[in-house]
Amino acid sequence: MKIEHQLLTDQFVKQVTRLIKTRKLWSQNLLPERDMAAMFGVSRQTVRRGLRIMEGQGMVSRVQGRGTLVLPAPRKVRPQSAKRVVIGSLGSDNSDGYFGEIMAGVTQAAEQGEFLLSYCTLGNPAGRRKFMADISGGRVDGALILSWTDRLFMEELLKTWRGSLVLMDHYFEGLPVTGVIDDGEGGARQAMAHLLSLGHRRIAYVGLSKLELNPWRHAGYVAALKDAGLSVDPQLVAMVPGGEIAARAAAQMLALEVPPSAFLVFEKGRTGDVCRAIKSRGLQVGKDVALVEFWRKIPGRAEVPEVTAVQFDAHEIGRAAMKKLDDLMAGRARPGELVKVPTELVTGRSSQKEMP
């Protein structure tokens, strides 16, 4: 099954999708990445890119250490009675399967009704043109958009589309677009209350490079400090991309005359960066410095996890978005609502020690 060099990733997706359908691999695990690369004659990087696209299409779900699971076969519906829904996404997932879990939730919820789902990749001009053509041409009854943060695009879209629309994993204040997100603000308040109860007062926040990408978690951090009678120290807030820049920012905080005794980290991807900075100072997480991260719920977690985390069910974002879209199409809801999926603080070893 050699794949032509041109457009390897797209061809890989088509071949694997065909394989799943012809061999009826629904609800089964695909081969490991290494074996798939050999089978199709491509690199493992191409395999990863292709599987991320398939996650965005709601066909597979990937969890690190557990492989790639093909989701159940979509239920057949009668085209004449089906509600047509187009889903726009970036077409890739660099967040360890997070987008795939949201899409799995969409698929699960769609199984409860008569829906025909189609997909467009908004990460390139051709995909955006197809998406706009689908909605403006009356080809769909509703639309879902996954983790889209370009407000100008949304404003242009609203000039064309007057139908039912739900945004997953983001929300635009002031626009008549329903959004479904995790309760980041409430989760940050939970995390901060936990750290404050342990006696921490110098608590650092490491977030995304742009505040507008997710202002809610930062807002919870600020509100919790205010409730405790504390002010925000700008030196303890780092809005940075991950990797070396995040590690360097955390190291600079730890080098302050009065360094932070705890960190609230936006997500697991940055946790490793912060831990690396803590270790470089000869300190230990959980002993010298407390740490809390945001991360989605992973089934079968340990009794006492290594890292304290604000957890939420990413599948529920997709399920809630699909239900809200159905309500909008049926006239049971009005656009512009913000729906928050609950969060839960799960304490682990990284924040057990109280301040002296």
N, C-alpha and C positions, 0 to 999 in steps of 0.2 A: 504493500500500500504506500508506495512512494508518492510524496506530494511535490508538485512543481514548486520551484523556488519562488516564483512570483506570488505575492500575496499569501505567504505561507500561513499566517495566522488565520485569515479568513477561510482558506481552504481546509485548514485543520479543523476549524469549528464545523464546517459543512460535513466533513468526513465523519467526525465523531457523532454529530447529530444524526446522520444517516445510519451509522452503526447502532446507535441506541434504539432507533425506531425499528430497524429491520430485525435486530436480534432481541428486541423487547427487553432491554436492560433496565427498565424502570425499577426504582427502589433497590438497585444493586450498586455496589462499589465498582468504579472503574479501576483499571490497572494503575499501578504506581506511575508517577511521572516518567521515571527512567524507562520503564517498559513501553509506555506510550510513545516516547520519543523514538525508540528503536523501531517500533511497529510502523510509525508513519514516516520515518526517515527525516525527522526534524530535530532541532535542539530542544533541550528542556526549557529554555527560555520561551520558545514558541509555544510549547505545551502549556506553560504557566499563563501566558497571555491569552491563549485560546480558552482555557478553563475559566479565567476571570470574565471573559466575555460571556461565556455560557452561564456563569453565575448571575450576571446582570440580566440575562434573558429568563431567569427563573427555571433553568433546566437542571442545574446541579447545585450542590451545596458542598463547600469545602471547609474542613476544620483541621487546623494544624495537628499532625500526629494521628489523624483518623482517616485521611485519604479523601477521595472525591466520591460523594454519593449522588447517584442520579435520583432526582425527585420522582414521585409517583407520576404515572402517565396522566396527562390532562383528560378530564372527563369529556366525552363527546357531547356536544350540544347541537340542537337544531338551529341552523343559521338563521332561519326566518324568525325565531323567537329570541335569539341571543342578543345581549347587550354588548356592543363592540367597544373595547377599551384599548387604547394605544398607550404604551409605556415608554417613556423616554428616559434614558440613563446615559452616563458617560461612556458606557461600554467596557469599562475596566474597573477592577477593584484592587486597590493597593492596601487594603485595611484588613488583611487576614480573614477574608471571607465575610466581612460585615455586610456588604451590599447583597451578597448572595443569600444571607439569612433573611434580610428584609424581603427580597424577591420570593423566597420560599414561603414567607408569610402571605404575600399577595396571592401566590398560587393556591395555597391552602384555603384562603377565604373565597377565592373565585370558584373553587369546587362546590361551594354551597349554593351557587346560583347559576343562571344561564349567561355565562360570559364567554366571549371570544377575545382572547388576548393577542395583541401583536406588539412588536418591539421596534424601537428606533434608537440608534446610537447618536446622542447629541454631542459627542466629543469631536465630531468632524463636520464640516460644512454640508456635505452631502446628506448626512444623517439628519441634520437640523432642517434641511430643505424638505426631506421626505416627511418628517414629523409635522411641519407646518402645512404641507400639502394634504396630509391625512385629515387634520382637524379642520382646515379651511374648506376642504372639498366635501364635507359632510359624510366622510367615510367612517366616522366613529361617533359613539354616543357619550364617551367620557375619556378623560386622560389622567394618567399618573406620571409624575416626574420624580426621579430619584436623586436626592442630594444635589440639587442644582442651586447655585448661589449667585448666579448672574442676574441681578435685579433688572438691568436694562433689557435683557432677553425676555424676562417675564412681562415687563411692561409692553413690549412689542407684541408678545403673544396674546395679551389680553385685548389688544386692538383688533385682533383677528378672531379670537375664540371667545364666545360667550357661553359656552357649554360648561358642563361639570368638570372640575379640575381639582386634583389634590396633589400637594407636594409632600413627598416623604423625606424625612431627615432634614428638613429646613422649613423656615417660615419667614415671610416678608411682612413686617409691620406696615399697615396702611394699604396693603393691596388686597383686593377681594379674592384671595386664594387661600383655601383651607390648607393648613399644614399639620403634619403629624410628626412629632419629635419625642425623644426621651425627655423626661423631666429633669433636665440638666441643672436648672436653678435649685429645685428642691433637693436633688442629689448632692449638690455642692454644699448646701446648708447642712445636710445630714453629716457629710464628711467633716466639715468645719466644726460642727457641734461636738463631734467625737474627739477631734484633736484638741479643741479648747477645753473639753472636760478632763483631758489628761494633763492640762497645765501649759500647753503650748501657746505662745503668744506671738512668736516670730514664725509665721507660716507663709511659705513661698508658694506662688502659683506659676506653673509652666503650661502655657496654652498654645493655641494655633498661631500661626504667623500673622493672621489678620483677625481682629476681634469680631468683625461682622460675619465671619464664617460660622461662628457659634458664640453669640454674646451671652447665652443663658448660664453656662457654667461659671463664667467669670462674674456674672451678676450675683449668683448665689454666694460666691466667695466674698465679694464686697459687702453684701448684705449681712452675712454672718459676722464679719468683723465689726460692722457698725452696731449690730445688736449687742455685741460684747463690749461696746465702748471703745473699740480700737479703730485706728485709722489705717488706710492702705498705705504701705510704704512702697513707692514706685520701684525701689531697688530690689524688691522681692517679687516683682511681677515680670515675667519674661514671655513675650508673645513672639515665638520663634518657630521656624521649621524644625523638624526632627534632626537626628544625626549629630554630627560634631558640633553644630551651632547650638543645639539644645544642651549638649553636655558642657560646652564652654560657658553658656549662660548660667547653668546651675553651679559650676565651679566658681564663677565670679561671685555669686551670692554667698557661697560657703566661705569665701575669702574675706567677706566684710568684717569690720571690727566687731559687729554683733550679728553673727550669721543666723540663718533660719534654723530652727530645731525640727521643722517638719516641712513637707512638700505636699501640695495637692497637684496632681499631674493630670493633664487633659485626657490621656488615653495610654493604653499599654505600650504602644509604639514608642512613646517618649519616656516610659518608665525605665527602660534599659539605659537610655542616655543619662538620666538623672542618677541612677544607681552607679553608673560608671564614674560620674563626677564625684559622688560621695566616696567611692572606693579610692579614687585618686588622692583624696585628702587624708587617707588612712583611717576613715570612719566606716561604721557598719550600719546598714539599714536595720531598723528595729531595735538597735542597741544605742547608737549615738544620734541617729536621725530617723524620725518617723516619716512614713510615706503612705499616701492614699492615692489610688488611681481610679479613673473611670474605665469600665470595661463591660462588655455585654455578658449575659449569663451563659455559662458553659455547662451543659448537663454533666452530672457525675463529678462535681467539684470535690475537692478534699474537705474533710471535716473542718480543719483549720488551715485555710489557704495561706500561702507564703506572703501574699500582698493583700492588704486591706483594699477593698474595691467597692465603688458605687456601681452596682450591676443593674442591668435592665434587659428585657427580652427583645432582641432585634426582630425576631419573627413577628412580635406583636405590633411593631411599627407598620409592617406590611399588611397584617390582618386588619388593623384599625383603619388604615388608609383605604383599603378595598371596601370596607363596610361604610366608611364615610362617603366614598364616591357613590356607592349604591344609594345612600340616603339622599345625596344631592340630585342624582338622576331621577329619583322618585319624588322629589319635592319635599322630603322630610327634614331637610337641613338647608341652611343658608351659607353661601360662600364666605370665607374670611375667618373661619373659626380656627383656633389653635388647640389641637388635641395633644395632650401629654401622656406618654406611656410611663407608668410608675417606675420608680427606681428603688433599690434596696441596698443598704450598707451592709456588707459582709466583712466582718473584722478578721484580720489575719495577723501573722507574726510581725509584719512591718510596722505596726502601730500599737503594740501591746504595752510598751514600757511607758510609765508615767514620768513626767518631768519631776526632778527632785525639788 
